[in-house]
């Protein structure tokens, strides 16, 4: 399974998306590629944390703990 940071897609409700292994800040008008390696690390970490949280919620739902 690929790591959450290697997948493409939007990062929650944030105006950022990962395309072809690169992070992009997006608006309705334009997109800017994120070049700052520290910011990229933070985005990768947030994506991994978000994926872990979504997986935990799914596990709780399947166990019947959440409605």
Secondary structure, DSSP 4 states (H G I P E B T S, - for coil): ---GGGS-EE-TTSSEEEETTEEEEE-SS-EEE---HHHHHHHHHHHHHHHHHHHHHHHHHHTTS--
